[in-house]
Amino acid sequence: MHSPNADTSPLVSIVTPVYNAQQYLAECIESVLAQTYAHFEYIVVNNCSTDGSYDIAKSYAARDKRIRLYDNPRFLSQVENFNSALEHISPESKYCKLVFADDWIFPECIARMVPLAEAHPSVGIVSSYYLSDSAVLNVGLPYSSCFFPGRDVCRMTLLTGKFFFGSANCLLFRSDIVRDRKPFYSETAHHEDTEACYEILSTHDVGFVHQILSYTRKDNESVTSSRARFNPFPLSVYITIKKYGPVYLTPEEYRQRLGTLEKRYFMFLAENLLCRREPEFWSYHKAGLQTINTRLGGRKLFKYLILTLLQFVLNPRLTLYRLRSWHRLKPSNQSNTHTSLNHTPLATA
C-alpha cells in the first residue's frame, strides 16, 4: 500500500502513555514509526518512570521530529495519565489513537482505519480484530459490512455478551470527540475505556476493519493484569448492564438480561465466599458495585449462597470440579481462612 500524501491526508495523533515499560517500549515506538500512513504526530508521555523508559523515548524523539516527548511533573494514576496524555494532541488532528507502551500496532493499522472513518462521517470509533497473545478477539460483526450503527453494536454487546470494542489499543477515535469529553475517560468508572465507548456510541457509529491491526500483551504488570486475580469479568458485565441496559435495550429486554446477569454474578460471589477468598477480593468487588450505587449486604449474598449449596448437592460432578478449582487457588489468595458469612467484609445489612 502506498503512503497517503502527508500534505492532504488527515493528521492523526498517536499517543503513548508510559510508566516503567522499558522492556517493551522500543518495540511499541518502532511499530508506530513503521506505519505506512505518513501524516501523524506521535506523543509520548512519561509518567515519572523509575526505569529506563524516559531515556528510551528521548533517544527516539531525538531522531524523529514527529515524536513529541513530555515528562509529567508528578506521578499520576493510570487513568489520570491517559487523560493527561490525550490533552497533548494537536488542535489540527482529526483522529486520535492510543498505543500503549507494552503493546504495538501492525504497519497498516492507521492506513486501514482512517479511510474508513473518512468514508463515514458519523463514525466516532473505528475498531478491528486484534491479537491478545495468540487469541484473535473482537470477532463477531458481519463480515459483509464495515459500517454499523453505534446503538446496534451496543445492543448486540449487551444482549449477546460479544465484545467489539476490545482494548483501547485497537481503537481509533475522532479527535473532536476526544477534545469534547473532559475528561475523556471517567476517573471514577470501573472500566473507563468500555464505558467511554458506550457513551460515545449513543450519538456516533462504528467503523470496523476486518483485519488484525494491533497486538495487546496479557503478561505485563499493568493494572488490568493485577486485577485478574479478582475475577473482574462478572462484575464488569453486571455494572455494564446496570448502567447502559436502560439506554440501549427495551424495558423487557433489560429486565430479562439484568435478571440473568445478576443471578450469574451473585452466584459467582457465593462460590467465592465458599472458597474463602481474601479480603482484597471483597474490597475490589465492593468498590466496583459502589460505582453503580449498589451496596452488597449479607442477606442478598446469603440467598445466593443457599442456591449455590443446593446446586452442589444436586450436581456432585459440579461440586468436584469446583473443589478442584478452589484447590488451585494460590495460597496468597486464601488468606484469612477463618472467614465465614458472618465475618466476610460483605456481611452488612
Buried (B, 14 or more C-beta within 10 A) or exposed (E): EEEBEEEEBBBBBBBBBBBBBBBBBBBBBEBBBEBBBBBBBBBBBBBBBEBBBBEBBBEBBEEEEBBBBBBBEEEBEBBBBBBBBBBBBBEEBBBBBBBBBBBBBBBBBBBBBBBBBBEBEBBBBBBBBBBBEEEEBBEEBEEEEBEBEBBBBBBBBBBEEEBBBBBBBBBBBBBEBBBEBEBBBBEEBBBBBBBBBBBBBEEBBBBBBBEBBBBBBEEBEBEBEEBEBBBBEBBBBBBBBBBBBEBBBEEEBBEEBBEEBBEEBBBBBBBBBBBBBBEBBBEBBBEBBEBBEEEBEBEBBBEBBEBBEEBBEEEEEEBEEBEEEBEEBEEEBBEBEEBEBEEBBBBEE
